[in-house]
């Protein structure tokens, strides 16, 4: 969805801007602007998440997108495995803050082998990265700051969310 030099503007939808549901995998989301206007100068929020992947299979990638200004999480992943999330601006565009209304990236139960690498994750209302009951999540080489709660929250259930000894 999108490609080098030919991404999409995905904004102003009543639910998620982009949703992949019950896919076998190998989907690529590349160079899209999700949640902002065409010039990137203002938010045009999607009603929930910017990108939502549910039961997404294996081998998906989210690369080089702007995901900002959405009402819910910037990116939400659930029941998906072997996925790369790289080189995205989440919660800002070109240095201007356009935070998402929840976490920058949310990785939920049933997800495994998710790599979050070399992203800029800022200005979101919730955590920069929220990992809830997922396994094998690698978070490295990112700039994560200026979010509403924690930079990274690792927990086994919604009841355990918040600052604990394993968080950053």
N, C-alpha and C positions, 0 to 999 in steps of 0.2 A: 504494500500500500504506500504509494509514493515511490520515488526513485531519485537517484542523483540528479539534481537540477530540475526535478519535476515533482516536487512534493505537493501536498494538498493543504488548503486552509480548512480546518474542521472546527467549527465554532457555532455557538448559539443553539445547540440541540437541547431538547428537553431531558434527555437521559445522557448516557455516556457519549462522548464525541466519537469514539471508535470502539467497537466491541467485537471481540472474537470469542465465540462460544461454541463448545463441542467440536473443536477442530482437531484433526490428526497432527497438526503442527506444521513446521517449516514456513511460517508466515514471517515476512519482513515488513517492518514499519519504518520507513526511511524518509528523512527530510520533510516532515510535515510540521505545520504550525497549528497547534491544537489549543483552543481557548482564547485566542487573540484575534484582533481584526487583521485585515490584509497587510497593513503597513507595520503591524506589530507595536502600534503606539497605544493601544487600549484593549482591555479585556472584553471579550464577548463569550461569557462563560457557557460551558456545557452544563446541563442540569445536575449531573453526578460526576463521574470520573472523566478525565481527559481520555485515557486509554484503559479499557477493562478487558482482561483476558481471563476467561473462566473455562476450565476443563480444556485447556489449549493445546494438549498434546506435547510434543517435544520439538526442540530445534527452532523455536521462534526467536526473533531478534527485534529490538527496538533501538534504532541507531540514529543519531544526529537529528533529533527532533527538538522543537520548542514545545513544552507542555506547561502552560501557565494560565492562571486566571480562571480555572475551572471551579465549580461549586464543591466538588468532593476531592478525592485524592487525585494527584496528577496521573499516576500509573497504579493500577491495582491488578495483582496477579493472584490467581487461585487455581489449585489443582493442575499445575503446569510444571514441566520439567525440562532440564537442559536448555536454559534460556540465557541470552546475553542482553543486557541493558547498558549501552555504551554511548558516550559522547552527546548526551542530551542536556539541554538547559531546562531545568524543572523549577518553576516558581519565579523565573525572571527571563528577560530577553534583552540582550545587549547591555546588561548592567542595570536595567530598569526593573524594579520589583513588580511582579504580578503573581503573588502567591496563590497557590491552590487552597481551597477551603478545608482541607484535611491534610493528610500526610503527603509528602512529595512522592514517595514510592511505598506501597503497601504490598507485602508478600504474605499471603494467607495460607492456611493449612492445606495440605495436600500438594504443596509445591516443593520441589527439590532441585538441586543443582542449578541454582539461579546465580548468575554472575552480574554484579552491579559494579561497573568499572568506568572510571574517568568521566563522570558526570558532574555537573554543577547543580546542586540541590539546595535552594535557598528560599527564604521568605514564605514558607508554607505555614498554615495555621497549626497543624499538628507536628508530628515528628518528621525529620528529614527522611529517614527510612524506618519503617515499622515492619518488623518480622514477627508474625504471630503463628506459632506452631508449624513453621516450615523447616526443612532440613537442608543442609548443604548449601547455604546461601553465602556466597563470597562477596564481601563489600570492600573494595580496595581502590585506591587512586582517585577518589572522588573529593570534591570540595563540598562539604556539608556544613552549613552554618546559617545563623540568623532565622532559624525556624521557631515556631511558637512554643514547642516543648523540647524534646530531646533531639539530638542529632541522629542517633541510632537507638532504637528500642527493640530489644530481643526478649520475647516472652512466649509462654506456652498457652496463654489464653487471655481474653480481654480482661479478665479479673486481675491478672498479674501485670498489666501494662503500667508504665510509669518507671521512674528511676529505680534501678536495682544495680547490684554490683557488676553485672555483665553488660551494662549499657555504656554508650559513649556520649 
